[in-house]
Amino acid sequence: MKTDRTDATTELDIKTVRLHAIGDLRPHHEPTPMAGEGEQMVHVKAVGICGSDLHWFSKGEIGDSSLKRPLVLGHEFAGETESGQRVAVDPAIPCGQCEFCRRGHPNLCLLLIFAGHGEQDGALREAMAWNQKCLFPIPDSFTYADGAMLEPLGVALHAVDLGKLRAGMTVGVFGCGPIGLLIVQLARLMGAATIVATDILPHRLEAAKSFGASRAIFAAGKQSDGEILAATGGRGIDVAFEAAGEQGAVDNALSAVLPGGKVILAGIPESDNTSFSASTARRKGLTIKLVRRMKHTYPRAIELVARGLVDVRSLVTHRFPLDQVSEAFRTAARREGLKIIVEP
């Protein structure tokens, strides 16, 4: 599935953008890839910039993976097949044969291929070949940007699945980027009685309130603990979702959650380290779970958006053409707006 790179231009060339080094995105003209067995060609129409893409852009690495060659980023995307079918694309291709795939956990596959990560090029290009099992038709009512937003919605769905929400619960969302805001919507949809959201950016707090948060609180470290507790009537939070990738958000989540509660860590920390107070977690008897992408969520995500139960369209605040992708990434890195979409 990897493609050879060249700068020679032919009639069959496609425009591609590769990350060569930290902050160094360069355009290329490359041969149009060919679909192999079990693959279809996808003409890419919309690509979302994710927090993990920003890790690559600003650090040249994410977790224990580092940039070893010019890489095409992009894993939140939608497009059109050669036959004209409009599709959202699951960026993860599991092997289907390993122990974890057989157990129903393809997101934990040891041989997983993931678009825009490691050795596998992603979607910041005009066309690509991808596994046909990962292509999900979208309704005509969807924009391509709506289709791209199904990937972060899938991550939010998986996080909420891990949290095992029930009607009447008190929920905390610590970090109100796109995934956090989608968790707010899902928690409201599942009947949460109180939803407390925190962030350090005023426009994200306003968005959280518009999507159903009962209270939106400026995250000010330990100073905000009392305000979070007061927002729950002094009771505390049943399930806390950390979606900021910041240590302060983890600390607030553990402080706010009730004894016997759950803390779901969805954020990706910049330093590849997350810590928590062992005494706090132990004395409260907390369950701490980490979100590894998603699994089996696209059909559900499509249904939720198609029925108007989850709003992904309002999260898209900026659009850029492919030849302005560097500015798109700089805008996202400045945390302007909510979701930045690149349209090849």
N, C-alpha and C positions, 0 to 999 in steps of 0.2 A: 504493500500500500504506500510505501515511501516513494517519493518522486525524485528523479534526478533534476539538478538545478542547472540552469543556463541563462545567460543574458542575451543570447541570440534571438532575434525576433522573427517569427514566421506567421503566416496567416492563421495557424492553429494555436498560437500562443494564448495564454491567459495571463491576466495580471495577478500577481501574488505579492504579499508583504511578508518579509522575514525579519525576525529579531536576531541581530548579529551580536549585540552586546547590550549591556545595561543602557536603556533609553535609546537604543540605536535600531530603529525600524527602517528598513529599506525596501523600496519597490523593486520587483523583478518581472521580467517576461519569461515565462517558462512553458515548456510543451504541455498541451492539454493532457491530463492523465487519462489512462485507459482503464475501463472497468474490467476487473477480473471475474473469475467464477464466483457466483453468489453476491456480486456487487452491482450497484447501479450508479450511473453518473448523476450527480446533483449539481445544478447551477445555483450557486449560493446567492441568496437574496438579502439575508439579514443575519448579522452576527452581534451578539451581546458581549460587552466587555465585563468580565467577572473579576472579583477580587483576586482570584488565583492568577488571572492574566496579569494583573498589576504587580503581583509578586515577581513574575518573570520579567516584566518590563523594568521594575525599579531595583530589583536585586539580582537578576540573572539566575534565579533559583527559586525553588519552592520546596520546603521540607528538606529531604535528603536528595532531591533531584536538582541538577544544575545544568546550565546551558553548555552543551558540548559541540553544537553545530548551529548554523542559522536555522531557526525554527519558525514555522508558521503557527501562530497562536490562534485561539478561537475554538470554543467548544459549545457555546450556546448559539445554535444556528438553525435556520430553516431555508428551504429553497424549492427548486422545481426539478423533477426528473426529466429525462429525455422524452418521455411520453406525455409530459405536461402535467403530471400529478404534483400538486402542491403538498409538501411534506415538512414536518418537524423531524429533526434528526437527533437520535440518542447518540451522544459522543462516545459511549462506552461499548466496546465489543468484547464480551467475555468468551472464554474458550468453550464453555458449555460442557466440559468433560471433567474438570477437577472436582475435588471433594466439596468445595464451597459452592460451585455452580450446581452440583447435584443436590445439595442441601437447600437450594433456593436462595442463595446469597451471591448472585453474580457480581455484585459490587465489591466483593472480597476476593474475586478471582485472582489467582497468583499470576496468570498469564494475560491479564486484562490489557487490551489496547485502548488508549484514550486519546481523542483528538486534541492536538495542541499541547502534548505533554511528552517529555522524554524524546524518544526517537520518532514519534508519530506526528506528522504535520496536521495542523488544524484547518480552520475554515476561513481564514482571512485571505481568500482568493476567489476568483470568479467561478471556479468549478472544481469538483473533487469526486473521486470514486469512493463509495462507502458501502458497507454491508447492508444488503437489502432488508435484512431482518430488523435493522435499526431505523428504518424509515417509516414514519407514521403519518398517514394522510390527515390533513387538517381541513376543516370546513371552509367553504367559500367565504363565510363571514369573517374569518380570521385574516388579519394582515400577516405578512411574513415576520414582522417584529413580534406579533402575538405568538407565532410559532416558535421563535427563538426564546421567548420568555417561558416556554414550557419546561426548559431545562432547570432554571432556578426554582420554578414552582415544584418540580419533581424533588429537588433537594429539600425544600420546605415540607413537602408531603412526607418524605422519609423521616425527617426530624420529628414531625408531629406523630408519626406512627411509633417512633421510639418512645415518645413521651406518654403514649397511651392516655390521651385526654378523654375526660368524661364531662358530660354536661354538669354545670354548676361549679366547676373547678375555678381556682384563681391561678392565672397564668402570668408569668413574667417573660418579656422579650427584651434582652439586653443587647442592643445594637439594631438599628433600624435602617440598614441598607435594604436592597431589594429582597433578599431572603428573609430578613427579619420582618419586613412589612408583609410579606406573603404569609409568614407564620401568624402574624396578627390577624390577617383575614381568615386563615384556617381555624384559628382558635375561636374566633367569633362564630364562624360557621358551625363549629362543633359544640357550641353552647356554653363556652366559658362565661362564668358570671362576672368576673373582673379580669381585665387585661391591663397590666402595667407595662409600659414600654419606656426604655431609656436610650439616650444617645447624647452625643456632644454637639450635634449640628441642629440648629433650630428648624431648618426646613424639613429635616427627617422627622423631628418630633411632631411637626404640623401634619406631615403625611400619615404618621402613626395614628393620630387622632381622627383624621379623615377616613381611615380604613377600619376604625372600630375600637381603638385603644380607649379604655376607661380613663386612664391617666397617662400623660406623657411627661417624663421627668428628665431634666438635664442631669447627665451623669457626672457627678463631681466627687468620685471616689467614695470614701467612707462617709463623707458628708451627706450623700444621697440616701444612705441606708435608712435613716429615720423617715425620710419622705416616702420611700418605697413602702415601708411598714405601715405608715399612716394611710397610704392609698389602698391598703387591703383591710382597713379597719382594725389594724393592730394584729391581724391574724397571721399574715405571712403568705407565701406563695406555694402552691401545690407542685407545679412543674415550671422550671425556669429554663428558658432557651437562650443560650449565649450565641450571638450571631455577629459579634464584632471583631473577633480575633485579637482582642486586647485583654491584658491581664486584669485590668480594672473591672471589666465586664464580668470576668470569671469570678472575681472576688465578690462583687455585688450580688451575683446570682447565688453563690453559696451562702452568703449572709442572709439573703431574703427568703430562701426556701425553707419550708417547714421540716421538722423532724419526720423522717420517713419519706421525704419527697424525692423528686428527680431533678437532676441537672443535665440538660442535653447540650453538649458542646458542638456547635456547628461552625464556629469561626476558625480560620486558619491563622495562627499566630505568626508574626513576622520573623521571630527568632527561632521558630521550631521548638519552642518550649512553653508548656503550660504548667502552672503550679497551683496548688490549693492547700489550705490549712488542713492537715490530716486530722487534727483534733476536732475541728468543726465538722468535717465530713463524717468522722467516725462517731462522734457523740450524737449527731443527728441521724445516723444510720442511713446516709444518703445513697441513692443509686445514681451513678455518673455514667453517662453513655456518650460516645463520640459518633458523629455523623460521618460516614464514608459515602459521599456522593448520594446515590439513590438506587432503587431497584423496583422494576415493574410499575413505574408510576405514570408513564406517558398516557395510556388510555384514560386513567382517572383524571389526569391534569387536563386533557382535551375536553372531557365531559364537564368538568367544573367551569372551565372558561366558556364553553359553548352554551351552558345553561345560565351564564351570567352570575354564578355563585362566587367566583373569584375574579377580580379585576386585575389583569396584567397590563392592560394598555395604558392606564394612567401612570404606571411606573416608568414608562419610557419618556424621558424628558429631553434627550438630545439625539440627533441623527447626523452622521457624517458619511460622505462618500469614501470609497476605498483610498483615493489619493490624498485624503486628509486624515488618515488613520493616526498619524503621530499626534495631531491636535486632539483627536478623539481620546487617545490614551492620556494625554496631559490633562484634559478636562476631567476624566475619570479619576486620575491621581489627585487632583485638587478637591475631590469629593463634591464637585458641582452637580446639582440635580440629583437624579436617582439612578436610572439605568441609561447607559450610553449605548447606542446601536450604530454599527457600521453597516452600510448598504453597498455591497460590491456592485 
